[in-house]
Amino acid sequence: MADVSGLVQVVDRHEGSVTVCEIRGELDASNVDQVLERVVGSVANDAPGMVLDLGDTTYLDSAGVRILFELARRLRTRRQELRIAVPGDGIVRRVLVLTALADVVPLDDDVEASVRALQRRT
């Protein structure tokens, strides 16, 4: 676990060849650059992609949304896919849908569904 700032922690693990990064806390303008670099650095070049687990993300501002678009772009250039696991009934999910990130990045209700989808790519 890495405490990126006092507001957010990034916890990464591997499920087979898939990296899962969990964002706990608040993702905002004060920490997005650090979070982006930490998350990108956790994905192996030969991985099919990564799952970003936002289940314990309590706040996401426009800077947080911007880096999610950037993360998806960076992974696409490496021929990798980003999937986001986020509960269907939370405020973070609504933000992702309203900002059209859900049009670019697949959203799953849980980490297991995201991991299964990425493992099918291999």
BALOBA-1460 file (C-alpha; in Angstrom, 3 decimals):
// residues 122
<rec num="1" residu="m" x="0.000" y="0.000" z="0.000"/>
<rec num="2" residu="a" x="1.262" y="3.457" z="-0.848"/>
<rec num="3" residu="d" x="-0.017" y="6.552" z="0.864"/>
<rec num="4" residu="v" x="0.179" y="8.973" z="-2.070"/>
<rec num="5" residu="s" x="-1.053" y="11.894" z="-0.002"/>
<rec num="6" residu="g" x="-2.995" y="12.349" z="3.191"/>
<rec num="7" residu="l" x="-6.221" y="12.094" z="1.189"/>
<rec num="8" residu="v" x="-5.620" y="9.004" z="-0.940"/>
<rec num="9" residu="q" x="-3.970" y="5.606" z="-0.878"/>
<rec num="10" residu="v" x="-3.153" y="3.409" z="-3.859"/>
<rec num="11" residu="v" x="-3.042" y="-0.327" z="-3.262"/>
<rec num="12" residu="d" x="-1.987" y="-2.564" z="-6.123"/>
<rec num="13" residu="r" x="-1.996" y="-6.322" z="-6.498"/>
<rec num="14" residu="h" x="-1.940" y="-8.868" z="-9.295"/>
<rec num="15" residu="e" x="-4.629" y="-11.335" z="-10.242"/>
<rec num="16" residu="g" x="-2.726" y="-13.528" z="-12.681"/>
<rec num="17" residu="s" x="-1.456" y="-11.225" z="-15.418"/>
<rec num="18" residu="v" x="-3.907" y="-8.441" z="-14.530"/>
<rec num="19" residu="t" x="-2.922" y="-5.549" z="-12.282"/>
<rec num="20" residu="v" x="-5.615" y="-4.295" z="-9.930"/>
<rec num="21" residu="c" x="-5.110" y="-0.828" z="-8.438"/>
<rec num="22" residu="e" x="-7.424" y="0.246" z="-5.674"/>
<rec num="23" residu="i" x="-7.873" y="3.968" z="-5.043"/>
<rec num="24" residu="r" x="-8.942" y="4.610" z="-1.445"/>
<rec num="25" residu="g" x="-10.046" y="8.076" z="-0.412"/>
<rec num="26" residu="e" x="-10.243" y="11.338" z="-2.333"/>
<rec num="27" residu="l" x="-8.863" y="11.749" z="-5.843"/>
<rec num="28" residu="d" x="-8.560" y="15.457" z="-6.548"/>
<rec num="29" residu="a" x="-6.328" y="18.167" z="-7.979"/>
<rec num="30" residu="s" x="-3.940" y="17.933" z="-5.027"/>
<rec num="31" residu="n" x="-2.894" y="14.345" z="-5.755"/>
<rec num="32" residu="v" x="-3.878" y="13.294" z="-9.287"/>
<rec num="33" residu="d" x="-0.417" y="13.554" z="-10.839"/>
<rec num="34" residu="q" x="1.128" y="11.368" z="-8.135"/>
<rec num="35" residu="v" x="-1.694" y="8.834" z="-8.408"/>
<rec num="36" residu="l" x="-1.400" y="8.676" z="-12.208"/>
<rec num="37" residu="e" x="2.333" y="7.971" z="-12.114"/>
<rec num="38" residu="r" x="1.920" y="5.370" z="-9.367"/>
<rec num="39" residu="v" x="-0.865" y="3.569" z="-11.223"/>
<rec num="40" residu="v" x="0.835" y="3.622" z="-14.640"/>
<rec num="41" residu="g" x="4.056" y="2.361" z="-13.072"/>
<rec num="42" residu="s" x="2.301" y="-0.658" z="-11.586"/>
<rec num="43" residu="v" x="1.230" y="-2.167" z="-14.934"/>
<rec num="44" residu="a" x="3.648" y="-4.550" z="-16.642"/>
<rec num="45" residu="n" x="4.168" y="-3.959" z="-20.359"/>
<rec num="46" residu="d" x="3.018" y="-7.494" z="-21.193"/>
<rec num="47" residu="a" x="-0.202" y="-7.300" z="-19.134"/>
<rec num="48" residu="p" x="-3.504" y="-7.309" z="-21.041"/>
<rec num="49" residu="g" x="-4.506" y="-4.247" z="-19.060"/>
<rec num="50" residu="m" x="-5.461" y="-3.103" z="-15.603"/>
<rec num="51" residu="v" x="-8.450" y="-2.817" z="-13.353"/>
<rec num="52" residu="l" x="-8.914" y="0.407" z="-11.443"/>
<rec num="53" residu="d" x="-10.965" y="-0.331" z="-8.340"/>
<rec num="54" residu="l" x="-12.897" y="2.784" z="-7.296"/>
<rec num="55" residu="g" x="-15.093" y="0.992" z="-4.762"/>
<rec num="56" residu="d" x="-13.450" y="2.846" z="-1.863"/>
<rec num="57" residu="t" x="-13.020" y="6.169" z="-3.676"/>
<rec num="58" residu="t" x="-15.003" y="8.696" z="-1.688"/>
<rec num="59" residu="y" x="-14.498" y="11.797" z="-3.843"/>
<rec num="60" residu="l" x="-13.577" y="12.437" z="-7.474"/>
<rec num="61" residu="d" x="-13.267" y="15.934" z="-8.918"/>
<rec num="62" residu="s" x="-12.708" y="17.084" z="-12.499"/>
<rec num="63" residu="a" x="-8.934" y="16.664" z="-12.166"/>
<rec num="64" residu="g" x="-9.531" y="13.056" z="-11.091"/>
<rec num="65" residu="v" x="-11.740" y="12.445" z="-14.114"/>
<rec num="66" residu="r" x="-9.087" y="14.006" z="-16.361"/>
<rec num="67" residu="i" x="-6.406" y="11.584" z="-15.209"/>
<rec num="68" residu="l" x="-8.731" y="8.627" z="-15.765"/>
<rec num="69" residu="f" x="-9.053" y="9.695" z="-19.410"/>
<rec num="70" residu="e" x="-5.266" y="10.096" z="-19.510"/>
<rec num="71" residu="l" x="-4.710" y="6.665" z="-17.960"/>
<rec num="72" residu="a" x="-6.990" y="5.072" z="-20.560"/>
<rec num="73" residu="r" x="-5.078" y="6.874" z="-23.339"/>
<rec num="74" residu="r" x="-1.679" y="5.784" z="-22.038"/>
<rec num="75" residu="l" x="-2.756" y="2.172" z="-21.741"/>
<rec num="76" residu="r" x="-4.257" y="2.196" z="-25.258"/>
<rec num="77" residu="t" x="-0.933" y="3.366" z="-26.683"/>
<rec num="78" residu="r" x="0.594" y="0.268" z="-25.052"/>
<rec num="79" residu="r" x="-2.217" y="-1.891" z="-26.523"/>
<rec num="80" residu="q" x="-3.652" y="-2.461" z="-23.067"/>
<rec num="81" residu="e" x="-7.174" y="-1.977" z="-21.780"/>
<rec num="82" residu="l" x="-8.392" y="-0.102" z="-18.728"/>
<rec num="83" residu="r" x="-11.491" y="-1.340" z="-16.940"/>
<rec num="84" residu="i" x="-12.980" y="0.404" z="-13.941"/>
<rec num="85" residu="a" x="-14.704" y="-1.458" z="-11.118"/>
<rec num="86" residu="v" x="-17.156" y="0.839" z="-9.358"/>
<rec num="87" residu="p" x="-20.443" y="0.081" z="-7.594"/>
<rec num="88" residu="g" x="-23.482" y="0.921" z="-9.709"/>
<rec num="89" residu="d" x="-25.258" y="2.901" z="-7.023"/>
<rec num="90" residu="g" x="-22.542" y="5.316" z="-5.900"/>
<rec num="91" residu="i" x="-21.765" y="8.948" z="-6.611"/>
<rec num="92" residu="v" x="-18.438" y="8.073" z="-8.264"/>
<rec num="93" residu="r" x="-20.253" y="5.911" z="-10.838"/>
<rec num="94" residu="r" x="-22.631" y="8.788" z="-11.597"/>
<rec num="95" residu="v" x="-19.693" y="11.154" z="-12.115"/>
<rec num="96" residu="l" x="-18.057" y="8.715" z="-14.564"/>
<rec num="97" residu="v" x="-21.276" y="8.376" z="-16.539"/>
<rec num="98" residu="l" x="-22.021" y="12.131" z="-16.582"/>
<rec num="99" residu="t" x="-18.511" y="12.990" z="-17.782"/>
<rec num="100" residu="a" x="-18.741" y="10.385" z="-20.594"/>
<rec num="101" residu="l" x="-15.781" y="8.405" z="-19.251"/>
<rec num="102" residu="a" x="-18.146" y="5.429" z="-19.309"/>
<rec num="103" residu="d" x="-18.269" y="5.846" z="-23.105"/>
<rec num="104" residu="v" x="-14.489" y="5.350" z="-23.300"/>
<rec num="105" residu="v" x="-13.735" y="2.920" z="-20.467"/>
<rec num="106" residu="p" x="-15.845" y="-0.136" z="-19.589"/>
<rec num="107" residu="l" x="-17.380" y="0.076" z="-16.111"/>
<rec num="108" residu="d" x="-18.005" y="-3.096" z="-14.129"/>
<rec num="109" residu="d" x="-19.864" y="-3.483" z="-10.842"/>
<rec num="110" residu="d" x="-17.005" y="-5.366" z="-9.194"/>
<rec num="111" residu="v" x="-13.327" y="-6.219" z="-9.547"/>
<rec num="112" residu="e" x="-13.960" y="-9.878" z="-10.372"/>
<rec num="113" residu="a" x="-15.999" y="-8.988" z="-13.486"/>
<rec num="114" residu="s" x="-13.282" y="-6.590" z="-14.655"/>
<rec num="115" residu="v" x="-10.510" y="-9.145" z="-14.115"/>
<rec num="116" residu="r" x="-12.444" y="-11.865" z="-15.967"/>
<rec num="117" residu="a" x="-12.992" y="-9.536" z="-18.943"/>
<rec num="118" residu="l" x="-9.289" y="-8.712" z="-19.153"/>
<rec num="119" residu="q" x="-8.188" y="-12.329" z="-18.737"/>
<rec num="120" residu="r" x="-10.304" y="-13.242" z="-21.764"/>
<rec num="121" residu="r" x="-8.058" y="-10.949" z="-23.832"/>
<rec num="122" residu="t" x="-4.998" y="-13.167" z="-23.277"/>
